[in-house]
Amino acid sequence: MNIVLVAIDTLRAGHVGCYGYGKPTSPNLDEFAAQGALCERLYAPGVPTHPSFTTTFTGQYSITTGVVSQGGSVQLSPDAPYLSEELQNAGFRTAAADTMASTHSWFGRGYDRYMNLAEDLTFMQWTEWRVYNEAAGAWLREHARAGPFFLFVHYWDPHMPYLPPEETWYDFYDGDPCDPNNETLRPFYEGYWGQKWHDTWFSRLPKNVTDPEFVVGLYDAEIKHVDRGFAALMNMLEDVGVADDTLVMVLGDHGEMMYHHGIFFDHHGLYDGNLHVPLLVRWPGRIRPGTRVSQLLEHTDLAPTLLEAAGAVIPEAMEGKSFLKLLTEGGEEVLHERLITQECTWQAKWAIRTDDLGPEASAKGAWKLIKAREPDMHGMPMRELYDLKRDPNEMSNLVRHRPDIAEALEEQLEAWIAAMMQKNGLDEDPLVAQGITLGK
């Protein structure tokens, strides 16, 4: 069997059709989901890109890898397990159409061929799917029939700056993007990112954009654009004759906050808009079409799952759990009754969420506590508590109204952090020790 892992950077589950979005952003991803399994609740345990991909490939939490932020100075230990290396050791030919090794060398570990497609670019986020498909297609035509292979393809299209083909700018927006009476974007223009993008991204858009929904429409158009690229990649598997022998997994590394909670068109904050991402898996003959997995999953679970599917050994150092049985057999097994996540890039925060499924669902509910290690750039409270079932958009902070739940979750969170620090020989919480890397 072969494995193709497709990551679509900054793809938020809530803007994908098969996850309930009301706009036709993802017809090809939706069709692909119907051919295999849709995992309803994959959440990133570390954001943004570098921590998320490091957890994905190591199967370890960021408190273990030490990679807790974007652009930090901590290097991944060469002793850390790594998905591509493990598959390479198991006899797979390995290749990647990616860019991240330009920033950190460990992202290039374990590949017979690492096609770095951003070596000469100032902003890797400006590349589009055609560049990755061209490289991946050439490699497939040469190697796909030569034995089992692992191919990683990393698309950047939905990452800001959103600049889909200009003819698609109004596909998901109907209005006046420059309405002078709309002041919703004023905080953006006056803030950190407004200054950064004034002469670059926004200089390419209609002059004096005021309506954030126009920018959201550009994000949706980017998703539809990369959706075409994903379909083209799947057609390549058909063309080289390996589609029926290949497990394909497609996911997002993190989401995007649009313009909520004071976060404009970026991916920081521990709210579900940033943490909840798609996870779709197709494996002909092994995963029944239309399968749905409702259990909580996280990125640390992906490498163990793919290794088990490949018949490879799962290293003991991996902290995630394989959910292969849920994909191929279904069932009610609960892998995680709670998830813990962190950010240390634009803000230093931890979060813990509980599940609303399982044997004690009625007693537990679905709650999230966010706890800051220092004040953030948006002036949000140091402690936030949300009832995810009644308030899925996390707009009503209940920390003062439900101190019992807040204290119980905080105790669980701090106990987990302390245990992980002890396990990894840490004297200090890495969020405190390393500090935020951007937006200072």
C-alpha positions as CSV (number, residue, x, y, z in Angstrom):
1,M,0.0,0.0,0.0
2,N,1.0,3.6,-0.5
3,I,0.3,6.7,1.6
4,V,-0.4,10.3,0.4
5,L,-0.7,12.9,3.2
6,V,-2.1,16.2,2.0
7,A,-2.0,19.2,4.2
8,I,-4.0,22.3,3.3
9,D,-2.6,25.1,5.4
10,T,-5.0,27.3,7.3
11,L,-8.1,25.2,6.3
12,R,-10.8,25.8,8.9
13,A,-13.4,23.0,9.2
14,G,-16.2,25.5,9.5
15,H,-15.7,26.7,5.9
16,V,-15.7,23.3,4.2
17,G,-19.0,22.0,2.8
18,C,-18.9,18.5,4.2
19,Y,-18.5,20.1,7.7
20,G,-21.7,22.0,7.2
21,Y,-20.6,25.2,5.5
22,G,-23.5,26.6,3.5
23,K,-21.3,27.9,0.6
24,P,-19.9,25.7,-2.2
25,T,-16.3,26.1,-1.3
26,S,-15.2,22.5,-1.5
27,P,-17.1,20.2,-4.0
28,N,-14.1,18.0,-4.6
29,L,-13.2,17.6,-0.9
30,D,-16.9,16.9,-0.2
31,E,-16.9,14.1,-2.9
32,F,-13.7,12.7,-1.5
33,A,-15.2,12.6,2.0
34,A,-18.1,10.6,0.7
35,Q,-15.6,8.0,-0.7
36,G,-14.1,7.3,2.7
37,A,-14.1,8.7,6.3
38,L,-14.9,12.1,7.6
39,C,-13.5,12.7,11.1
40,E,-15.8,15.2,12.7
41,R,-13.6,16.6,15.5
42,L,-9.9,16.9,14.9
43,Y,-8.3,19.7,17.0
44,A,-4.8,21.0,16.9
45,P,-2.9,20.5,20.2
46,G,-0.4,23.2,19.2
47,V,-0.7,26.2,16.8
48,P,0.2,27.7,14.4
49,T,2.1,26.0,11.6
50,H,5.4,24.9,13.0
51,P,4.1,23.5,16.3
52,S,1.2,21.8,14.5
53,F,3.2,20.1,11.8
54,T,5.8,19.1,14.4
55,T,3.1,17.3,16.5
56,T,1.8,15.8,13.3
57,F,5.0,14.2,12.3
58,T,6.4,13.3,15.7
59,G,3.2,12.1,17.3
60,Q,4.3,14.1,20.3
61,Y,2.9,17.1,22.2
62,S,4.7,20.4,21.9
63,I,5.6,20.4,25.5
64,T,7.7,17.2,24.7
65,T,9.2,18.4,21.4
66,G,9.9,21.9,22.8
67,V,8.5,23.4,19.6
68,V,5.8,25.6,21.1
69,S,5.8,28.6,18.8
70,Q,6.3,29.8,15.2
71,G,9.8,31.1,14.6
72,G,11.2,30.0,18.0
73,S,14.8,29.0,18.6
74,V,14.2,25.5,20.0
75,Q,15.3,22.7,17.6
76,L,13.6,19.4,17.4
77,S,15.8,16.6,19.0
78,P,17.2,14.2,16.4
79,D,16.1,11.5,18.7
80,A,12.4,12.4,18.3
81,P,10.4,10.0,16.3
82,Y,9.4,11.2,12.8
83,L,6.7,9.8,10.6
84,S,8.6,10.0,7.3
85,E,11.7,8.4,8.8
86,E,9.7,5.6,10.3
87,L,8.1,4.9,6.9
88,Q,11.4,5.1,5.2
89,N,12.8,2.6,7.7
90,A,9.8,0.3,6.9
91,G,10.7,0.2,3.2
92,F,8.7,3.1,1.8
93,R,10.0,5.4,-0.8
94,T,9.4,8.9,0.6
95,A,9.0,12.3,-1.0
96,A,7.6,15.7,0.0
97,A,6.4,18.7,-2.1
98,D,6.8,21.3,0.7
99,T,8.5,24.5,1.9
100,M,8.9,24.2,5.6
101,A,12.5,22.9,5.6
102,S,13.4,26.4,4.5
103,T,12.7,27.5,8.0
104,H,13.5,24.4,10.1
105,S,15.7,21.5,8.9
106,W,13.7,18.8,10.7
107,F,10.8,19.2,8.4
108,G,13.0,17.6,5.7
109,R,13.8,14.5,7.8
110,G,13.2,11.1,6.4
111,Y,12.7,11.9,2.7
112,D,14.5,10.3,-0.2
113,R,13.4,13.4,-2.2
114,Y,12.5,16.6,-0.5
115,M,11.2,19.1,-3.1
116,N,11.7,22.5,-1.4
117,L,9.5,24.8,-3.4
118,A,10.1,28.0,-1.6
119,E,13.9,28.2,-1.5
120,D,14.0,31.4,-3.5
121,L,10.8,33.0,-2.3
122,T,10.4,35.8,0.3
123,F,6.9,34.5,1.3
124,M,6.3,30.8,0.9
125,Q,2.6,31.6,1.6
126,W,2.3,33.2,-1.9
127,T,2.8,30.0,-3.7
128,E,-0.2,28.2,-5.2
129,W,-1.2,24.6,-5.6
130,R,0.0,24.2,-9.2
131,V,3.6,24.5,-8.0
132,Y,3.2,21.6,-5.6
133,N,1.2,19.5,-8.1
134,E,3.8,19.9,-10.8
135,A,6.5,18.6,-8.4
136,A,4.4,15.8,-6.9
137,G,3.2,14.7,-10.3
138,A,6.6,14.4,-11.8
139,W,7.7,12.3,-8.8
140,L,4.7,10.1,-9.0
141,R,5.2,9.4,-12.7
142,E,8.7,8.3,-12.0
143,H,8.3,6.4,-8.7
144,A,4.6,5.4,-8.1
145,R,4.9,1.9,-9.5
146,A,8.3,1.1,-8.0
147,G,7.1,-0.1,-4.6
148,P,5.3,1.3,-1.6
149,F,5.6,5.1,-1.2
150,F,4.8,7.9,1.1
151,L,4.2,11.3,-0.5
152,F,3.6,14.5,1.5
153,V,2.0,17.5,-0.3
154,H,1.6,20.8,1.6
155,Y,-0.7,23.4,0.0
156,W,-0.6,27.0,1.2
157,D,-3.4,28.6,-0.7
158,P,-5.9,29.5,2.1
159,H,-3.1,31.0,4.2
160,M,-3.3,34.8,4.4
161,P,-2.7,36.8,2.3
162,Y,-5.8,35.6,0.5
163,L,-5.2,36.3,-3.2
164,P,-7.2,33.8,-5.3
165,P,-7.5,34.4,-9.0
166,E,-9.0,37.8,-9.5
167,E,-12.0,36.5,-11.4
168,T,-13.1,34.6,-8.3
169,W,-13.0,37.5,-5.9
170,Y,-16.8,38.0,-5.8
171,D,-17.8,34.3,-6.0
172,F,-18.6,34.3,-2.3
173,Y,-19.4,38.0,-1.7
174,D,-22.2,40.2,-2.8
175,G,-21.9,43.8,-1.6
176,D,-19.8,46.9,-1.6
177,P,-16.3,46.0,-0.2
178,C,-15.5,49.7,0.2
179,D,-18.7,50.9,1.9
180,P,-17.6,54.1,3.8
181,N,-20.2,53.5,6.5
182,N,-18.7,50.2,7.5
183,E,-16.0,50.6,10.2
184,T,-15.6,47.0,11.2
185,L,-12.0,46.9,9.8
186,R,-10.9,50.0,11.7
187,P,-9.2,48.0,14.5
188,F,-7.5,45.9,11.8
189,Y,-6.0,48.9,10.1
190,E,-4.9,50.4,13.3
191,G,-3.4,47.2,14.6
192,Y,-0.3,45.1,14.0
193,W,-1.4,43.3,10.9
194,G,-3.0,46.3,9.2
195,Q,0.3,48.0,9.2
196,K,2.1,44.9,7.9
197,W,-0.3,44.3,5.0
198,H,-1.1,47.9,4.0
199,D,1.6,48.0,1.3
200,T,1.6,44.3,0.3
201,W,-1.6,42.3,0.5
202,F,-4.2,45.0,0.7
203,S,-2.5,47.1,-1.9
204,R,-3.6,44.4,-4.4
205,L,-7.3,44.6,-3.4
206,P,-9.9,47.2,-4.1
207,K,-8.8,50.5,-2.6
208,N,-9.9,51.2,1.0
209,V,-11.7,47.9,1.7
210,T,-14.0,48.3,4.7
211,D,-16.1,45.2,4.8
212,P,-14.4,42.2,6.4
213,E,-16.9,39.9,4.7
214,F,-15.3,40.7,1.4
215,V,-12.0,39.4,2.9
216,V,-13.8,36.3,4.2
217,G,-15.1,35.8,0.6
218,L,-11.5,35.8,-0.6
219,Y,-10.6,33.1,1.9
220,D,-13.5,31.0,0.7
221,A,-12.4,31.6,-2.9
222,E,-8.9,30.4,-1.9
223,I,-10.5,27.2,-0.5
224,K,-12.4,26.6,-3.8
225,H,-9.1,27.3,-5.7
226,V,-7.1,24.7,-3.7
227,D,-10.0,22.3,-3.9
228,R,-9.4,22.2,-7.6
229,G,-5.8,21.5,-7.0
230,F,-6.6,18.6,-4.6
231,A,-8.9,17.1,-7.3
232,A,-6.1,17.3,-9.8
233,L,-3.7,15.5,-7.4
234,M,-6.2,12.7,-6.9
235,N,-6.5,12.4,-10.7
236,M,-2.8,12.0,-10.9
237,L,-3.1,8.9,-8.6
238,E,-5.6,7.5,-11.1
239,D,-3.4,8.3,-14.0
240,V,-0.4,6.4,-12.7
241,G,-2.7,3.5,-11.6
242,V,-2.2,3.5,-7.8
243,A,-5.4,5.2,-6.5
244,D,-6.9,1.9,-5.4
245,D,-3.7,0.9,-3.5
246,T,-3.3,4.2,-1.8
247,L,-4.4,5.6,1.6
248,V,-5.0,9.3,1.2
249,M,-5.3,11.5,4.3
250,V,-6.1,15.2,3.9
251,L,-6.2,17.7,6.8
252,G,-5.6,21.2,8.0
253,D,-2.8,22.2,10.4
254,H,-4.9,25.0,12.0
255,G,-7.9,27.1,11.1
256,E,-8.4,30.9,10.7
257,M,-10.1,33.4,12.9
258,M,-11.5,35.7,10.3
259,Y,-12.3,38.8,12.4
260,H,-13.6,37.5,15.7
261,H,-12.3,38.0,19.2
262,G,-10.3,40.9,17.8
263,I,-8.2,38.6,15.6
264,F,-8.2,39.7,12.0
265,F,-7.4,37.2,9.2
266,D,-4.9,35.3,11.2
267,H,-4.5,32.0,13.1
268,H,-3.7,32.7,16.7
269,G,-6.0,32.3,19.7
270,L,-7.2,29.0,21.2
271,Y,-10.8,29.3,19.9
272,D,-12.3,26.5,17.8
273,G,-12.2,28.6,14.6
274,N,-8.5,28.2,14.9
275,L,-8.2,24.7,16.4
276,H,-10.9,22.7,14.6
277,V,-9.8,21.5,11.2
278,P,-10.9,18.9,8.6
279,L,-9.6,15.4,8.5
280,L,-10.7,13.1,5.6
281,V,-9.3,9.7,4.9
282,R,-9.9,7.4,1.9
283,W,-8.5,3.9,1.7
284,P,-10.3,1.8,-1.0
285,G,-11.3,-1.7,0.3
286,R,-10.5,-0.8,3.9
287,I,-12.5,2.2,4.8
288,R,-16.2,2.1,3.9
289,P,-17.6,5.1,2.0
290,G,-19.6,7.4,4.1
291,T,-17.8,6.5,7.4
292,R,-18.0,9.2,10.1
293,V,-15.8,9.3,13.2
294,S,-17.3,11.4,15.9
295,Q,-14.7,10.9,18.6
296,L,-12.2,13.7,19.7
297,L,-8.9,13.4,17.8
298,E,-5.8,15.5,17.7
299,H,-2.8,15.8,15.4
300,T,-0.6,13.7,17.7
301,D,-2.8,10.7,16.6
302,L,-2.1,11.0,12.9
303,A,1.4,9.5,12.8
304,P,0.5,6.4,14.9
305,T,-2.5,5.8,12.7
306,L,-0.6,6.0,9.5
307,L,2.2,3.8,10.8
308,E,-0.3,1.2,11.9
309,A,-2.0,1.3,8.5
310,A,1.4,0.7,6.9
311,G,2.2,-2.2,9.2
312,A,5.2,-0.3,10.7
313,V,6.2,-0.2,14.3
314,I,4.8,2.7,16.3
315,P,7.6,4.1,18.4
316,E,7.0,4.1,22.1
317,A,8.0,7.8,22.2
318,M,5.0,8.8,20.2
319,E,2.3,10.1,22.6
320,G,-0.7,10.0,20.2
321,K,-3.1,7.1,19.8
322,S,-3.9,5.3,16.6
323,F,-7.5,5.6,15.5
324,L,-7.2,3.1,12.6
325,K,-9.8,0.8,14.1
326,L,-12.3,3.7,14.2
327,L,-11.7,4.3,10.5
328,T,-11.9,0.7,9.4
329,E,-14.3,-0.9,11.9
330,G,-16.1,1.9,13.6
331,G,-17.2,1.5,17.2
332,E,-17.6,3.7,20.2
333,E,-14.1,3.6,21.6
334,V,-13.1,7.0,23.2
335,L,-9.5,7.9,22.6
336,H,-9.6,11.2,24.5
337,E,-12.0,12.4,27.1
338,R,-10.3,15.8,27.0
339,L,-7.9,17.7,24.8
340,I,-5.2,20.1,25.8
341,T,-3.7,22.7,23.4
342,Q,-1.3,25.7,23.5
343,E,0.0,28.7,21.7
344,C,3.2,30.6,22.3
345,T,3.5,32.7,19.1
346,W,1.2,35.7,19.4
347,Q,0.1,34.9,22.9
348,A,1.1,32.5,25.7
349,K,-1.9,30.4,26.5
350,W,-3.0,26.9,27.4
351,A,-6.5,25.5,26.9
352,I,-8.4,22.4,28.0
353,R,-11.6,21.1,26.5
354,T,-13.9,18.3,27.7
355,D,-15.9,15.9,25.5
356,D,-19.7,15.8,25.2
357,L,-19.7,12.1,24.2
358,G,-18.9,9.0,26.1
359,P,-20.3,7.4,29.3
360,E,-20.4,10.5,31.4
361,A,-21.4,13.0,28.8
362,S,-24.4,14.3,30.6
363,A,-22.3,15.1,33.6
364,K,-19.3,16.5,31.9
365,G,-20.8,18.5,29.1
366,A,-18.5,20.2,26.6
367,W,-16.4,23.0,28.2
368,K,-13.3,24.9,27.3
369,L,-11.0,26.8,29.7
370,I,-8.4,29.1,28.2
371,K,-5.7,30.2,30.6
372,A,-3.1,32.9,29.8
373,R,0.5,32.9,31.1
374,E,0.7,36.7,30.4
375,P,-1.6,39.4,29.1
376,D,-2.2,39.2,25.3
377,M,-2.1,41.8,22.6
378,H,-6.0,41.9,22.4
379,G,-6.6,42.6,26.1
380,M,-8.6,39.3,26.6
381,P,-9.1,38.1,30.2
382,M,-6.5,35.9,31.7
383,R,-9.1,33.1,32.2
384,E,-11.9,32.3,29.8
385,L,-14.5,29.6,30.1
386,Y,-17.0,28.6,27.4
387,D,-19.9,26.2,27.2
388,L,-19.2,24.8,23.8
389,K,-22.5,23.1,23.4
390,R,-24.6,26.2,24.1
391,D,-22.1,28.7,22.8
392,P,-20.1,27.1,20.0
393,N,-18.7,30.5,18.8
394,E,-17.2,31.1,22.2
395,M,-18.7,34.5,22.7
396,S,-19.8,34.4,26.3
397,N,-17.1,34.0,29.0
398,L,-18.6,32.1,31.9
399,V,-15.6,32.1,34.2
400,R,-17.3,34.2,36.8
401,H,-20.7,32.5,36.5
402,R,-19.3,28.9,36.7
403,P,-16.3,29.1,39.0
404,D,-16.7,25.5,40.0
405,I,-16.2,24.3,36.4
406,A,-13.4,26.8,35.8
407,E,-11.5,25.7,38.9
408,A,-12.0,22.0,38.1
409,L,-10.7,22.4,34.6
410,E,-7.8,24.6,35.7
411,E,-6.8,22.0,38.2
412,Q,-6.8,19.3,35.5
413,L,-4.9,21.5,33.1
414,E,-2.2,22.4,35.5
415,A,-1.8,18.8,36.7
416,W,-1.3,17.7,33.1
417,I,1.3,20.4,32.4
418,A,3.1,19.5,35.6
419,A,3.1,15.9,34.8
420,M,4.4,16.5,31.3
421,M,7.1,18.9,32.6
422,Q,8.3,16.1,35.0
423,K,8.2,13.5,32.2
424,N,10.4,15.8,30.0
425,G,12.7,17.0,32.7
426,L,11.5,20.6,32.5
427,D,11.9,23.1,35.3
428,E,9.6,25.7,33.8
429,D,6.6,25.8,31.6
430,P,8.0,26.3,28.1
431,L,5.5,29.0,27.3
432,V,7.0,31.0,30.2
433,A,10.6,29.9,29.6
434,Q,10.5,30.7,25.8
435,G,8.0,33.6,25.6
436,I,6.0,34.6,22.6
437,T,7.9,35.0,19.3
438,L,5.7,37.4,17.3
439,G,3.7,40.6,17.8
440,K,5.8,42.0,20.6
